[in-house]
């Protein structure tokens, strides 16, 4: 895909009810210009898939979308096969994605298996404008913490997100927040302990107390679930994190919010 395709791609995610914005699509193409794929019919985009690579350790597949009237023609299967060929050509050791229940069967046919559940939690509110903290850069200890938690180097992603997000950080953790299409988005959040995560979340959520928020978390992290409940979030969507290739898991007790279903 190219920049000229993104208005159509954004319409697909909007029609699916997803929270991504046009800015999110631009970020994906900026991060992975060779890894964003689409199928065109008569010069019009009808299906998409993206691959973001974290060095050669990990590739993340997302934005598997097909325009409604073109579903059932195998376009998602073709794009997924192409995405995996692309990852294999780069000698990526591990490929992951967050799958809906409808998508799991397709992914299993390509050799993916379940790793763990992932959930979206939400908190309703008004249409408050997004309020960002000072947009500090990401470097040093926060990036080291993230690599320990995530088990791969995603510094380019975090720096790209920080440039358009509220950034809350300390020596023992960080939290990024950004505007979504329908709700504000909370994540990623990585912290060495519950106390740090609680402080970061309090700082971020106090800025827009009456806003709607989305928070994607790993429910096996009991502390993240407890914090979501404390801040009056409730579960809305249940997905499955799936993996193909070598197992790869970091110190996930440090992950209090993921970066997004399409990012990991």
N, C-alpha and C positions, 0 to 999 in steps of 0.2 A: 504494500500500500504506500501511497504518497500523501502529502498534505492535502492534495485536491480530493482525496477519498474521505477525509475525516468528517465532513458534514454529514455524508450518508451514513458512515459508521456510527456517528453520534446519534443519529435518528434510530438506528437499530437498537442501541442500548436504552434509549429513552422509551421506545415501544415495548421493550421487555420489562420496563419498570425498574431498571437498574439505576444506581445513584451516581454513576460516572458522568463527568462533564466533558465538554469539548476540550477543555484544558487537559484533562486526563488523557484523552486520545493523543493530543499533541505531545505530551510527555512520553507516552509509549513509543511513538515514532522517533522522538529525539533520542531516547535511550537505546532503542533497538531498530535502527533504520532498515536493516536487512532482515529483521525477524518479525515484521508485521505483514501478514498475508491476507489476500482477499481473492474472491472469484467475481468476475464481471460477466454479465450477459448483456449483449447489445450496448456495451460501453458503460453499463451501470453496475455499481457494486451491489452484490446480493448476499455475500457471506464473508465473515472475517474470523481470524485467529491471530493471536499475538504470542511471541516468545521473547521473554526477557532473560538474558543470560547473566549470571553472577560468576564472572570469570569462567573457567572450565569445570567448576565444581557442580554447578546447579543451573538448570534452565527451568523457567516457570511459564506455563502455558495459561493463557487467559483469553477473555473476550471472544469465546466461541459462540458466534451469533449468525443466524441466517434470517434474512427477511422473510416475513410470514408466508407470503405466497410462493416462496421457493423451497419451503421445507419438504423433507421427504425425498429429496433427489440425491442424497449422498454427499452434499457439499461439505458438511461438517466433517465427515469421514475423510474426504479428499484433503481438506486443509490440515486436519490433524496428522495424517500420514506425511504430508509435506513438512509440517512443523517438526515432526520427529526426525525426518531425514536431515533437516537443517541442524538440529541439535546434535545428531550423530556425526555430521560432517565436521563439527567443531570439537568432537571428542568429549562432549559433555558427559560426565559420569552419572548424573542423577537428573531425572526430570520429574517435576511435581506439578500438581494442579489441585484446585478446590472444585469438586464436582457436585452438581445438583443430583438429585435422585434420578432425574430423567437421563442425565448424561453418563451415569456410572457404567451401564452396560456397554456403551460404545468404548469407553476408556479401558474397560477390562479386556475387550477384544484386542486392544493394542498393547497388552502386557502390563497395564497399571494394576496395582492392588491397593487396598485400603491401608492407610497409615494411622489415621486418627480422625475424630470428628472435629468440625469447626462450625461455629455458630455466629449468627448476627443477632446482636441485642440492640434494642432501640429504646429511645425515650422521646415521647411526643412533646410538642411545644408549639410555639408560634413560628412566624416567619422572620425571626430576628436576623438582622444582617450579621454576617460572619465577623467576629472580632478576633484578630490575630495578635499574638504576643509580638514582641520585637523579633524580627526575622533574623536571628543570629545564625551564623553558619554552623555546619556540622563538621567537626574534626576531633582528633585526639581521642580521649577516653570514651565518649559516646559511641564512636565507631568501633572501638575495641570491644565494648560491652555487647554491641549488636552482633559482632562476628561470633562471640562466644555463645550467644543465645541462639542465633540463626544457623550457625555452622557453615556459613558462606559469606564472602565479602560482597556486600551490597552497598558500598560507600557511594558509587555514582547515583544510585536510586535515592538514597537518603539525602544527598546534597541537592538533587533535583526537587525532592519534596520540600526540603527546608526552604528553598527559594520561593515557594508559594504557600507556605504553611505558617501557622503559629508554632513557635519552637519553645518548648519548656525543657530545661535540662539542668542537671547538676552533675557532680562528680560520680554519682552512682546510678544515673538513669536519664532517660529522655522520653519526651512525648511530643508527637507532631499532630496538629489538627488542621483540617482544611475544609473548604466549602465543597459540598456535593450538590447534585442536581435537585434533590428533594430534601436532604437533611445535611447538617454539618457532619463531618466524619472525624472520628477519634482514632488515631493510630498512624503509624506504629507506636507502641509504648514498650520500652525495654527498661527494666530496673533490677538492681541486684537484690532488692528486698521489698516487702509489702509496704513498709513505711514510706519509702521513696516513691513508689507508684501512687500511693494515696495522696501524697503531697502534690505531685505533678498533676494528677487528675483534678484535685481540688482547685488548683490554680487555673487550669484550662476551663473547667465547667462553670466556675464562678463568673467568668467573663460574659457568658451568654446563658444565664440561668433559665430563661424561658424558651430556649430554642429547641428544635428537634435535632436529635443526634442519632448516629449509627455507630456501633462499636462491634467489630469482628474479633472474636477471641477463641482460644483453644479451651474447651470446657474441661479438659483434663487438668488444667491449671486451676485448682480450687480457689486460690487466692484471687485470681482474675474474676471468677464467677461471683465470689463474695463481694468484691468491690463493685461489680456491675449492679448487683442487688442493692448495695448500700446507696449508690447514686441513682436508684430508682429506674434502672433499665430492666427490660424484660426480653426474653428470647423471641425472635421472630422467624428466623430461617435456620435450617439445619442442613449442612453440607458435609461432604466427606473429603478429607485431604488424601490424595492418592499419589503413589510414587511408582516410577519405572526406573530400573537400573539399580545402582548401589544404594543401600540404606544410608540415609544422612539425616541425623537429628542432633541438634545442639542442646544447650541447657534451657529447655523450654519452660522451666519454672520462672525464668526471667522475662518471658514474653507475656505481657499483660494485654496487648492488643496487636493484631497483625497489621500489615500495611494495606491489605486489600485482597480480595479473592483473586484478582488478576496479577498480584505482585508478590504474595507470600507473606 
